[in-house]
Amino acid sequence: MIKFWGHSACRAGLPVLAVLVASVTSVQAGLDTQIEFNMPAGDLARTLVAISRQGGVMISFPPEVAAGRRAAALQGSLTVREALLRVLAGTGLRMVPGAAGGVTVVADTGASPAAAAAGLGDVAAIDVTDESGGSRFGDVGFQAGNAGDTVRLAGVAAKDIPLSVNAVTSNVIRSQVATNAGDVARNVSGVSIATTSTGAQSFVIRGVPTDNVSINGQGFSNGALSSGFSQMPIDDVERVEVLKGPTSILNGASSLGGTVNIATKQPTNQVIRDATIRYGSFNYRTLAFDFGGPVADTESLTYRFNISGNHADENHAGYRDGYQYLISPSARYDNGDISILAGVRYRKERRLPAQYTFVEASNLIINKDFDNSALMRPLRLPRGVPYLNPRLAVIDETVDVYSDQTLRFGDVLGFDTTFNNRFFYSKSKNEINTFNWPSTLRRSSGDPINVYRTTLSYLPYDFEKITNRSDITLVHDAGFARQTSKFGIDYQALGQTVGTLRYGGLQTNAFTGLPYYSLISTPDYSFFPNSGVDLRNSYGVGYYYIDQIDTLDNRLHILGSVRFDRFRQRFRNPIVVKTEDNRQLVPTLGSGLSWLAGAAFDVTPYFTVYGSRNVGFKPNYTTQRNGQPLPPGSADQWEVGGRFFLFDKKLTVTTSYSDLFENNTSICDPDDCRFAIPISGLSTRAFEVDVQGEVYPGLNLIASFGQVIAKYATNEFLPALSGRPQFTGSLWTTYTFQGGLFQGLTLGFGGRGNSNSTTDDPSALDQYVRPVLYKTPGFVTADALIGYDYDRWSMQLKIDNIFDKYYYTPSYGAQVIGVGQGRTVLFQARYSFE
């Protein structure tokens, strides 16, 4: 069993080391004990763990020295000493005597073994449970380790990737007492969240809207709705990753601005027995359990079981009875040659709508000489007032079934060869009861003051999705260079039904929410004159090749990929296709080539520079008024950046500049917004800074700043680029006292915000027949935390928006401008039974 020890190194101010201690019998096996090994080539850190466990020898190493390095295969009868020498050969590392008869792995700097060992001190006393223990990504505290699932190359250090890949670690999520995975992504530069009428989160990444959210790298790029994925229960989330720019390397058909990937908790060798409770504003309460570790009396089987439930009497918008339930068991079998992961995830939630207001259109004509839009700011509505019915909600019930299989063939013609297959199936049933302020925001003549016309909507939404991803990975180490090649094929399929029932013209007082109306709960579409059913089925196949070369003493990292995708979709929409039996299916096709080329170079051990060119393809699933789909879109991005590693490499500062051009952008048809029209293109330029890690023992920081300039590539009269603030920023820092009277006490403070953004109302036109533009004011909010760790208890009290600031969130339209949540208080306590 592998153990992770306590905080003494941090309290002493020493560098944090990952210490792996193998439980042994009273007679240790020793370095010269002969062992029968059968280990494939692979990640160095995992190989050292396996040798430690099998040989019964304590092996200690700093996590950064093993990150991104590969170990040679071990076959046959070897001593533990011989095995270590073989796996460390060519890595630039060596072993020196350690504590308690073990060894320590260090960088080969030419120093004598005694000097190297003395420089490390007494590593046996170091405790890093809260810093690095158990993270499969090599995350240490707030600092991310490898790139995760976003680049299809497992175990590659994030610093070696010539793209912007940001990861928010589990320690950040826990310290912020987060309750929503989507909110976690706002720690990343250039990411903002726009308001939607269903309460689901829609991301804007580098100025491009997207609702593409992946789970463990398994996303859907065929036009399917995926906003529900951003509502993944937080108790099943290990970390949240953001891949910026065209994402063809991950999903095939690209999400052109970027995508959010949620990495869920998986089976682990570390024993986990945790119980968590939360209680806060609106009588919100959570009970969650997280169990994991090796299965008793087995050597190759591990498991993870997460179960949670939460309920709130109401939310900040006044809607009632929200809840979310999760059951998520999984297991992995891994004997060194074969690895099989299987799991199922059931989640059900009643997601409550966010509160949103609107801009009341003026009856005055806007002209070039007098901009009257400054008088038309969002209507300031009181918080906590529900509209039409306080039980409006989105009810979602989803079942995911997934399995990963890995077969390691070992050395084949000089290549370490591995076959991987990933399968994911998801079935979801949704009932959406929501409302909209109408697109015409002027009050009708004769209406009482503060009374506006609204529309009640009911959308039953069902889907089934399947993805299967297979690849062969070849690794060749020639000494002066290591090459990793991946040949793969992706398949995805979707069946989707979306109904629409609307009941408009309802009079509602914007300040009281009254009168209330009954919810819609019938699927009888004939009852409503404005109704429809959209049936869609689609599939896609993608073929790709990815290649990474590490050379020049592992200082130069070259990454390239190319893939071809082909998609086919058939849909039925009665608004577009008028047939007697309403069963005509309209086929659409799309295919395209995507590629990526880039490199990262370690100028010094403390500074890496990178650059890349990335071209992505995206089929267009929106429809023109003639019933035909729009032509496929594409995005071309170049990016340069640098990564600085400060404070003994415990703090990472990443800066980047990118220029993206999107072709065949679609916008709302000004004559009928149910359809779309193509325009020549969209251009965005972004400058971003991200900071993550430890500044001083106990002082951790995650911060971001982004500037995005987005504009159309033409001077035609076009609607505004709504919901895209030019500046975004966030800060979160915590300090944990390392000793003395306040040892274990944590204080946290931070905030986030964005600049003004633009929104528009297509129904309010200026003298040039252009939609009138309005400004949504920007905001800055502040949060604070106090926490205390004692023995097996960890407790935090978090206050969000401590000054109770009234603010608006970015919006895609003048009739859906989000009202931010006021001051809330949330208490969280976790108890570890192990």
Residue pairs with C-beta under 8 A, 6 or more apart in sequence:
1 22
1 23
1 269
1 271
1 294
2 20
2 21
2 22
2 23
2 49
2 52
2 53
2 269
2 270
3 21
3 23
4 18
4 19
4 127
4 128
4 129
4 132
4 133
4 134
4 270
5 19
5 21
5 124
5 125
5 126
5 127
5 128
5 129
6 127
6 129
7 127
7 129
7 130
7 738
8 125
8 126
8 127
9 15
9 16
9 17
9 125
9 126
9 127
9 128
10 16
10 127
10 131
10 697
10 698
10 738
11 697
11 738
11 739
11 743
13 697
13 738
14 121
14 126
15 62
15 648
15 650
16 62
16 126
16 128
16 131
16 132
16 140
16 141
16 650
16 694
17 60
17 61
17 62
17 63
17 120
17 123
17 126
17 128
18 45
18 60
18 61
18 62
18 63
18 128
18 132
18 133
18 140
19 60
19 123
19 124
19 126
19 128
20 48
20 49
20 52
20 58
20 59
20 60
20 61
21 52
21 58
21 60
21 102
21 124
22 52
22 53
22 55
22 56
22 57
22 58
22 59
24 56
24 57
25 56
28 56
28 57
28 101
29 35
29 55
29 56
29 57
29 80
30 57
30 80
30 101
31 55
31 57
31 79
31 80
31 81
31 84
31 103
32 79
32 80
32 81
33 55
33 56
33 79
33 80
34 77
34 78
34 79
35 54
35 55
35 77
35 78
35 79
35 80
35 83
36 76
36 77
37 51
37 54
37 74
37 75
37 76
37 77
37 78
37 83
38 74
38 75
38 336
38 337
39 47
39 50
39 51
39 71
39 73
39 74
39 75
39 336
40 73
40 336
40 337
40 408
40 409
40 410
40 416
40 418
41 70
41 71
41 72
41 73
41 410
41 411
41 416
41 475
41 477
42 70
42 71
42 408
42 416
43 66
43 69
43 70
43 71
43 155
44 66
44 69
44 70
44 71
44 87
44 91
45 61
45 63
45 66
45 67
45 69
45 138
47 71
47 74
47 87
48 59
48 61
48 66
48 71
48 84
48 87
48 105
49 59
49 269
50 336
51 57
51 59
51 74
51 80
51 83
51 84
51 87
52 58
52 59
55 80
55 83
57 80
57 101
57 102
57 103
58 98
58 99
58 100
58 101
58 102
58 103
58 124
59 84
59 98
59 102
59 103
59 104
59 105
60 98
60 99
60 102
60 103
60 104
60 105
60 120
60 123
60 124
61 93
61 104
61 105
61 106
62 106
63 132
63 138
63 140
63 145
64 649
65 93
65 105
65 106
65 107
66 93
66 105
67 138
67 145
67 146
67 157
68 146
68 155
68 156
68 157
68 159
68 160
68 550
68 554
69 91
69 93
69 554
70 91
70 475
70 477
70 482
71 87
71 88
71 91
72 86
72 87
72 89
72 90
72 477
73 410
73 411
73 416
74 83
74 86
74 87
75 410
78 86
84 95
84 103
85 95
88 94
88 95
88 105
90 477
90 479
92 107
92 108
92 553
92 554
93 105
93 106
93 107
93 108
94 105
94 106
94 108
94 116
95 103
95 104
95 105
95 106
96 103
96 104
96 106
96 113
96 114
96 116
96 117
97 103
97 104
97 113
97 114
97 117
98 104
98 117
98 120
98 123
98 124
99 122
99 123
99 124
100 124
102 124
104 116
104 117
104 120
104 123
106 116
106 117
106 119
106 120
109 116
111 119
128 140
130 141
130 171
130 789
131 140
131 141
132 138
132 139
132 140
132 141
133 270
134 268
134 270
134 272
135 145
135 169
135 170
135 238
136 238
136 266
136 268
137 144
137 145
137 146
137 148
137 167
137 169
137 238
137 239
137 263
138 145
138 146
138 157
139 145
139 167
139 169
139 170
139 171
139 239
140 650
140 693
140 694
141 169
141 171
141 650
141 693
141 694
141 700
142 169
142 171
142 172
142 175
142 692
142 693
142 694
142 700
142 701
142 702
143 169
143 650
143 651
143 652
143 692
143 693
143 694
144 158
144 166
144 167
144 168
144 169
144 239
144 652
144 692
145 157
145 158
146 154
146 155
146 156
146 157
146 158
147 153
147 156
147 157
147 158
147 160
147 161
147 165
147 167
147 241
148 165
148 167
148 217
148 239
148 241
148 261
148 263
149 214
149 216
149 217
149 241
149 250
149 261
149 263
150 165
150 217
150 241
150 243
150 250
150 259
150 261
151 161
151 163
151 165
151 243
151 249
151 250
151 559
152 217
152 249
152 250
152 471
152 486
152 488
152 546
153 484
153 486
153 546
153 548
156 548
158 165
158 167
159 600
159 602
159 608
159 643
159 645
159 652
160 548
160 550
160 557
160 600
160 608
161 557
161 559
161 600
161 610
162 557
162 559
162 598
162 599
162 600
162 610
162 611
162 612
162 639
163 243
163 244
163 245
163 559
163 596
163 598
163 610
163 612
163 614
163 639
164 242
164 243
164 244
164 245
164 639
164 641
164 654
164 656
164 658
164 688
165 241
165 242
165 243
165 244
166 188
166 189
166 241
166 242
166 244
166 654
166 690
167 239
167 240
167 241
167 242
168 184
168 185
168 187
168 188
168 239
168 240
168 241
168 702
169 239
169 692
170 237
170 238
170 239
171 700
172 184
172 187
172 702
172 732
173 184
173 234
173 237
173 239
173 240
174 830
175 700
175 732
175 734
175 746
175 748
175 785
175 787
175 796
176 184
176 732
176 748
176 750
176 783
176 785
176 798
177 278
177 785
177 796
177 798
177 826
177 828
178 184
178 234
179 234
179 278
179 284
179 286
179 310
179 826
180 201
180 230
180 231
180 234
181 230
181 231
181 232
181 234
181 237
181 240
181 262
182 193
182 201
182 203
182 213
182 230
182 231
182 260
183 193
183 201
184 237
184 240
185 191
185 193
185 203
185 240
185 242
185 260
186 192
186 193
186 730
186 752
187 702
187 704
187 730
187 732
188 242
188 690
188 704
189 688
189 689
189 690
189 704
189 705
189 706
189 728
189 729
190 205
190 206
190 207
190 244
190 258
190 686
190 688
190 704
190 706
190 708
190 728
191 203
191 204
191 205
191 242
191 258
191 260
191 706
191 728
192 203
192 204
192 723
192 724
192 725
192 728
192 754
192 810
193 201
193 202
193 203
193 204
193 809
193 810
194 202
194 203
194 204
194 209
194 723
194 809
194 810
194 811
194 812
194 818
195 202
195 354
195 356
195 809
195 810
195 811
195 812
195 816
195 817
195 818
196 202
196 227
196 354
196 812
196 816
197 353
197 356
197 434
197 435
197 436
197 457
197 816
198 227
198 351
198 353
198 394
198 432
198 434
199 351
199 352
199 353
199 354
199 394
199 434
200 211
200 227
200 228
200 230
200 231
200 351
200 394
201 211
201 227
201 230
201 231
202 209
202 210
202 211
202 227
202 812
203 209
203 210
203 211
203 213
203 230
203 258
203 260
204 210
204 257
204 723
204 724
204 810
205 242
205 244
205 257
205 258
205 259
205 260
206 244
206 245
206 257
206 258
206 658
206 660
206 684
206 686
206 708
207 257
207 660
207 684
207 686
207 708
207 709
207 710
207 721
207 724
208 256
208 257
208 258
208 660
208 662
208 682
208 684
208 710
209 257
209 723
209 724
209 812
210 255
210 256
210 257
210 258
210 259
211 225
211 226
211 227
211 230
212 219
212 220
212 221
212 226
212 247
212 251
212 255
212 259
212 260
213 219
213 226
213 227
213 229
213 230
213 259
213 260
213 261
213 262
214 229
214 250
214 251
214 259
214 260
214 261
214 262
215 229
215 232
215 261
215 262
215 264
215 400
215 424
216 261
216 262
216 263
216 264
216 402
216 424
217 250
217 261
217 422
218 402
218 422
218 424
218 467
218 469
219 226
219 247
219 250
219 251
219 255
219 259
219 261
219 467
220 226
220 251
220 465
220 467
220 492
220 494
221 247
221 251
221 252
221 253
221 254
221 255
221 492
221 540
221 618
222 253
222 492
222 494
222 538
222 539
222 540
222 567
222 569
222 619
222 621
223 536
223 538
223 569
223 619
223 621
224 463
224 465
224 494
224 496
224 538
225 461
225 463
225 496
225 498
228 396
228 398
228 428
228 430
229 262
230 260
230 262
231 324
231 349
231 351
231 396
232 262
232 264
232 347
233 308
233 324
233 326
233 347
233 349
235 276
235 286
235 288
235 290
235 306
235 308
235 326
236 264
236 265
236 306
236 308
236 326
236 328
236 345
237 262
237 263
237 264
237 265
238 263
238 264
238 265
238 266
239 263
240 260
240 261
240 262
240 263
241 260
241 261
241 262
241 263
242 258
242 259
242 260
242 261
243 249
243 250
243 258
243 259
243 261
244 257
244 258
244 658
244 686
245 257
245 258
245 614
245 616
245 635
245 637
245 639
245 658
245 660
246 254
246 255
246 256
246 594
246 614
246 615
246 616
246 635
246 636
246 637
246 660
247 254
247 255
247 256
247 258
247 259
247 616
248 254
248 561
248 563
248 565
248 594
248 595
248 596
248 614
248 615
248 616
248 617
249 544
249 546
249 561
249 563
249 594
249 596
249 614
250 259
250 261
251 259
252 490
252 492
252 540
252 542
252 544
252 563
252 565
252 594
253 540
253 542
253 565
253 567
253 590
253 592
253 617
253 618
253 619
254 594
254 616
254 617
254 618
254 634
254 635
255 618
256 616
256 618
256 633
256 635
256 660
256 662
257 635
257 660
257 684
264 328
264 345
265 290
265 292
265 304
265 306
265 328
266 304
266 330
266 332
266 341
266 343
267 292
267 302
267 303
267 304
267 330
267 331
267 332
267 341
268 292
268 293
268 302
268 304
269 293
269 294
269 302
270 292
270 293
271 292
271 293
271 294
271 834
272 290
272 291
272 292
272 293
272 304
272 832
272 834
273 290
273 291
273 832
273 833
273 834
274 289
274 290
274 291
274 830
274 831
274 832
274 833
275 287
275 288
275 289
275 290
275 830
275 831
275 833
276 286
276 287
276 288
276 289
276 290
276 308
276 828
276 829
276 830
276 831
277 285
277 286
277 287
277 288
277 828
277 829
278 284
278 285
278 286
278 310
278 826
278 827
278 828
278 829
279 285
279 286
279 826
279 827
280 824
280 825
280 826
280 827
281 823
281 824
281 825
281 826
282 312
282 313
282 314
282 315
282 316
282 824
283 312
283 313
284 310
284 311
284 312
284 826
285 310
285 311
285 312
286 308
286 309
286 310
287 308
287 309
287 310
288 306
288 307
288 308
288 309
288 326
289 305
289 306
289 307
289 308
290 304
290 305
290 306
291 303
291 304
291 305
291 306
292 302
292 303
292 304
292 305
293 302
293 303
293 834
294 301
294 302
295 301
295 302
295 303
295 331
299 335
300 333
300 334
300 335
301 331
301 332
301 333
302 331
302 332
302 334
303 329
303 330
303 331
303 332
304 328
304 329
304 330
304 331
304 343
305 328
305 329
305 330
306 326
306 327
306 328
306 329
307 326
307 327
307 328
308 324
308 325
308 326
309 323
309 324
309 325
309 326
310 323
310 324
311 321
311 322
311 323
312 321
312 322
312 323
312 352
313 320
313 321
314 320
314 321
314 322
314 352
314 384
314 390
315 322
315 352
315 354
316 355
316 383
316 384
316 821
316 822
316 824
317 352
317 353
317 354
317 355
317 383
317 384
317 385
317 386
317 819
318 355
318 383
318 384
318 385
318 386
318 390
318 513
319 352
319 353
319 386
319 390
319 391
319 392
319 393
320 352
320 386
320 390
320 391
321 350
321 391
321 393
322 349
322 350
322 351
322 352
322 393
323 349
323 350
324 347
324 348
324 349
324 350
324 351
325 346
325 347
325 348
325 349
326 345
326 346
326 347
327 345
327 346
327 347
328 343
328 344
328 345
328 346
328 347
329 343
329 344
330 341
330 342
330 343
330 344
331 341
331 342
331 343
332 339
332 340
332 341
332 342
333 339
333 340
334 340
336 408
337 407
337 408
337 410
338 405
338 406
338 407
338 408
339 404
339 405
339 406
339 408
340 403
340 404
340 405
340 406
341 402
341 403
341 404
341 405
342 402
342 403
343 401
343 402
343 403
344 399
344 400
344 401
344 402
345 398
345 399
345 400
345 402
346 398
346 399
346 400
347 396
347 397
347 398
348 395
348 396
348 397
348 398
349 394
349 395
349 396
350 393
350 394
350 395
351 393
351 394
351 395
351 396
352 392
352 393
352 394
353 392
353 393
353 394
353 434
353 435
354 818
354 819
355 381
355 383
355 384
355 385
355 818
355 819
356 437
356 811
356 816
356 817
356 818
356 819
357 378
357 379
357 380
357 381
357 437
357 510
357 808
357 817
357 819
358 378
358 379
358 437
358 441
358 452
358 814
358 815
358 816
358 817
359 376
359 377
359 378
359 379
359 441
359 759
359 761
359 774
359 814
359 815
359 817
360 376
360 379
360 441
360 442
360 443
360 452
361 376
361 440
361 441
361 442
361 761
361 763
361 764
361 772
361 814
362 372
362 375
362 376
362 764
363 442
364 372
365 766
365 767
366 372
366 373
366 764
366 766
366 767
366 772
367 766
367 767
368 767
373 772
373 773
373 774
373 775
374 775
376 772
376 774
377 774
377 775
377 777
378 774
378 776
378 777
378 808
378 817
379 510
380 806
381 510
381 511
381 819
382 511
383 806
383 819
383 822
385 511
385 512
385 513
386 392
386 513
387 435
387 454
387 508
387 510
387 513
388 435
388 454
388 456
388 506
388 508
388 513
388 516
388 517
389 433
389 456
389 516
389 517
389 518
389 519
390 513
390 516
391 433
391 519
392 433
392 434
392 435
392 519
393 433
394 430
394 431
394 432
394 433
394 434
395 430
395 431
395 432
396 428
396 429
396 430
397 428
397 429
397 430
398 426
398 427
398 428
398 429
399 426
399 427
399 428
400 424
400 425
400 426
401 424
401 425
401 426
402 422
402 423
402 424
402 425
403 422
403 423
404 420
404 421
404 422
404 423
405 420
405 421
405 422
406 418
406 419
406 420
406 421
407 418
407 419
407 420
408 417
408 418
409 417
409 418
409 419
410 416
410 417
411 417
414 476
415 474
415 475
415 476
416 474
416 475
416 476
416 477
417 472
417 473
417 474
418 472
418 473
418 475
419 470
419 471
419 472
419 473
420 469
420 470
420 471
420 472
420 473
421 468
421 469
421 470
421 471
422 467
422 468
422 469
422 470
423 466
423 467
423 468
423 469
424 465
424 466
424 467
424 468
425 464
425 465
425 466
426 463
426 464
426 465
426 466
427 463
427 464
427 465
428 461
428 462
428 463
428 464
429 461
429 462
430 459
430 460
430 461
430 462
431 458
431 459
431 460
431 461
431 521
432 457
432 458
432 459
432 460
432 461
433 456
433 457
433 458
433 519
433 520
433 521
434 456
434 457
434 459
435 454
435 455
435 456
435 457
436 454
436 455
436 457
436 815
436 816
437 452
437 454
437 815
437 816
438 452
438 453
438 454
438 455
438 504
438 815
439 673
439 761
439 762
439 763
439 813
439 815
440 453
440 763
441 452
441 761
441 763
441 764
441 814
441 815
443 451
443 452
443 453
444 453
447 453
447 507
448 509
450 509
450 510
450 511
450 512
451 507
451 508
451 509
451 510
452 507
452 508
452 510
453 504
453 505
453 506
453 507
453 508
454 504
454 506
454 507
454 508
455 502
455 503
455 504
455 505
455 506
456 502
456 503
456 504
456 506
456 517
456 519
456 520
457 500
457 501
457 502
457 503
457 520
458 499
458 500
458 501
458 502
458 519
458 520
458 521
459 498
459 499
459 500
459 501
460 497
460 498
460 499
460 523
461 496
461 497
461 498
461 499
462 496
462 497
463 494
463 495
463 496
463 497
464 494
464 495
464 496
465 492
465 493
465 494
466 491
466 492
466 493
466 494
467 490
467 491
467 492
468 490
468 491
468 492
469 488
469 489
469 490
469 491
470 488
470 489
470 490
471 486
471 487
471 488
471 489
472 486
472 487
472 488
473 484
473 485
473 486
474 483
474 484
474 485
474 486
474 487
475 482
475 483
475 484
475 485
476 482
476 483
476 485
480 551
481 549
481 550
481 551
482 549
482 550
482 551
482 554
483 547
483 548
483 549
483 550
484 547
484 548
484 549
484 550
485 545
485 546
485 547
485 548
486 544
486 545
486 546
486 547
487 544
487 545
488 543
488 544
488 545
488 546
489 541
489 542
489 543
489 544
490 540
490 541
490 542
490 544
491 539
491 540
491 541
491 542
492 539
492 540
493 537
493 538
493 539
493 540
494 536
494 537
494 538
494 539
495 536
495 537
496 534
496 535
496 536
496 537
497 533
497 534
497 535
497 536
498 533
498 534
498 536
499 523
499 525
499 531
499 532
499 533
499 534
500 530
500 531
500 532
500 533
500 534
501 520
501 522
501 525
501 527
501 528
501 531
502 528
502 530
502 531
503 517
503 520
503 528
504 530
506 517
507 515
508 514
508 515
509 515
525 531
525 532
525 533
532 573
532 574
532 575
533 572
533 574
533 582
534 571
534 572
534 573
535 571
535 572
535 573
535 585
536 569
536 570
536 571
536 572
537 569
537 570
537 571
538 567
538 568
538 569
538 570
538 571
538 621
539 567
539 568
540 565
540 566
540 567
540 568
541 565
541 566
542 563
542 564
542 565
542 566
543 563
543 564
543 565
544 561
544 562
544 563
544 564
545 561
545 562
545 563
546 559
546 560
546 561
547 558
547 559
547 560
547 561
548 557
548 558
548 559
548 560
549 556
549 557
549 558
550 556
550 557
550 558
551 558
554 602
555 601
555 602
556 599
556 600
556 601
556 602
557 599
557 600
557 601
558 598
558 599
559 596
559 597
559 598
559 599
559 600
559 612
560 595
560 596
560 597
560 598
561 594
561 595
561 596
562 593
562 594
562 595
562 596
563 593
563 594
563 595
564 591
564 592
564 593
564 594
565 591
565 592
565 594
565 617
566 589
566 590
566 591
567 589
567 590
567 591
567 619
568 587
568 588
568 589
568 590
569 587
569 588
569 589
569 590
569 619
569 621
569 629
570 585
570 586
570 587
570 588
571 585
571 586
571 588
571 621
572 582
572 583
572 584
572 585
572 586
573 586
573 623
574 582
575 674
576 586
576 623
576 627
577 584
577 586
577 627
586 627
588 619
588 621
588 629
590 619
590 620
590 629
590 632
591 619
591 632
592 617
592 618
592 619
592 632
592 634
593 615
593 617
594 615
594 616
594 617
595 614
595 615
596 612
596 613
596 614
596 615
597 612
597 613
598 610
598 611
598 612
598 613
598 614
598 639
599 610
599 611
599 612
600 608
600 609
600 610
601 608
601 609
601 610
602 608
603 609
605 645
605 649
606 644
606 645
606 646
606 649
607 642
607 643
607 644
607 645
608 642
608 643
608 645
609 640
609 641
609 642
609 643
610 640
610 641
610 642
610 643
611 638
611 639
611 640
611 641
612 638
612 639
613 636
613 637
613 638
614 635
614 636
614 637
614 638
614 639
615 634
615 635
615 636
615 637
616 634
616 635
616 637
617 632
617 633
617 634
618 632
618 633
618 634
618 635
619 632
619 633
620 629
620 630
620 631
620 632
620 633
620 664
620 666
620 678
621 629
622 629
622 630
622 666
622 675
622 676
623 629
623 630
623 675
623 676
624 630
624 669
624 675
624 676
624 677
625 669
625 671
625 672
625 675
630 664
630 666
630 676
630 677
630 678
631 664
631 678
632 664
633 662
633 663
633 664
633 665
633 666
634 662
634 663
634 664
635 660
635 661
635 662
635 663
636 660
636 661
636 663
637 658
637 659
637 660
637 661
638 658
638 659
639 656
639 657
639 658
639 659
640 656
640 657
640 658
641 654
641 655
641 656
641 657
642 654
642 655
642 656
643 652
643 653
643 654
644 652
644 653
644 654
644 655
645 651
645 652
646 652
646 653
646 693
647 693
647 694
647 695
647 696
650 693
650 694
650 695
651 691
651 692
651 693
651 694
651 695
651 701
652 690
652 691
652 692
652 693
653 689
653 690
653 691
654 688
654 689
654 690
654 691
655 687
655 688
655 689
656 686
656 687
656 688
657 685
657 686
657 687
657 688
658 684
658 685
658 686
658 688
659 683
659 684
659 685
660 683
660 684
660 685
660 686
661 681
661 682
661 683
661 713
662 681
662 682
662 683
662 684
663 680
663 681
664 678
664 681
665 678
665 679
665 680
665 681
665 682
665 712
666 676
666 677
666 678
666 679
667 676
667 677
667 679
667 718
667 719
668 676
668 677
668 719
668 762
669 675
669 676
669 677
670 677
670 719
670 762
670 771
673 762
679 712
679 714
679 716
679 718
680 712
680 713
680 714
681 712
681 713
681 714
682 710
682 711
682 712
682 713
682 721
683 710
683 711
683 712
683 713
684 708
684 709
684 710
684 711
685 708
685 709
686 706
686 707
686 708
686 709
687 706
687 707
688 704
688 705
688 706
688 707
689 703
689 704
689 705
689 706
690 703
690 704
691 701
691 702
691 703
691 704
692 701
692 702
693 700
693 701
694 700
694 701
695 701
697 738
698 735
698 736
698 737
698 738
699 733
699 734
699 735
700 733
700 734
700 735
700 736
701 731
701 732
701 733
702 730
702 731
702 732
702 733
703 729
703 730
703 731
703 732
703 733
704 728
704 729
704 730
704 731
705 727
705 728
705 729
706 727
706 728
706 729
707 726
707 727
708 724
708 725
708 726
708 728
709 726
710 721
710 724
711 721
712 718
712 721
717 768
717 769
717 770
718 770
719 760
719 762
719 770
719 771
720 758
720 759
720 760
720 771
720 773
721 758
722 757
722 758
722 759
722 760
722 810
722 811
722 812
722 813
723 757
723 759
723 810
723 811
723 812
724 757
724 758
724 810
725 754
725 755
725 756
725 757
725 778
725 810
726 755
726 756
726 757
727 754
727 755
727 778
728 752
728 753
728 754
728 755
729 752
729 753
729 754
730 750
730 751
730 752
730 753
731 750
731 751
731 752
732 748
732 749
732 750
732 783
733 748
733 749
733 750
734 746
734 747
734 748
734 785
734 787
735 746
735 747
735 748
736 744
736 745
736 746
736 789
737 743
737 744
737 745
737 746
744 788
744 789
744 790
745 786
745 787
745 788
746 785
746 786
746 787
746 788
746 789
746 796
747 785
747 786
747 787
748 783
748 784
748 785
748 786
748 787
748 798
749 782
749 783
749 784
749 785
750 782
750 783
751 780
751 781
751 782
751 783
752 780
752 781
753 778
753 779
753 780
753 781
754 778
754 779
754 810
755 778
756 775
756 776
756 777
756 778
757 775
757 776
757 778
757 810
757 811
758 773
758 774
758 775
758 776
759 773
759 774
759 775
759 776
759 810
759 811
759 812
759 813
759 814
759 817
760 771
760 772
760 773
760 774
760 813
760 814
761 771
761 772
761 774
761 813
761 814
761 815
762 771
762 813
764 771
764 772
764 814
765 771
765 772
766 772
774 814
776 808
776 809
776 810
776 811
776 817
777 807
777 808
779 805
779 807
779 808
779 820
780 805
781 800
781 801
781 803
781 805
781 807
781 820
782 801
782 802
782 803
783 798
783 799
783 800
783 801
783 802
784 798
784 799
784 802
785 796
785 797
785 798
785 799
786 796
786 797
787 794
787 795
787 796
787 797
788 794
788 795
789 795
792 831
792 832
792 833
793 829
793 830
793 831
794 829
794 830
794 831
794 832
795 827
795 828
795 829
795 830
796 827
796 828
796 829
797 825
797 826
797 827
797 828
798 825
798 826
798 827
798 828
799 823
799 824
799 825
800 821
800 823
800 824
800 825
800 826
801 820
801 821
801 822
801 823
801 824
802 823
803 823
804 822
804 823
805 820
805 822
806 819
806 820
806 822
807 819
807 820
808 817
808 818
808 819
808 820
809 817
809 818
809 819
809 820
810 818
811 817
811 818
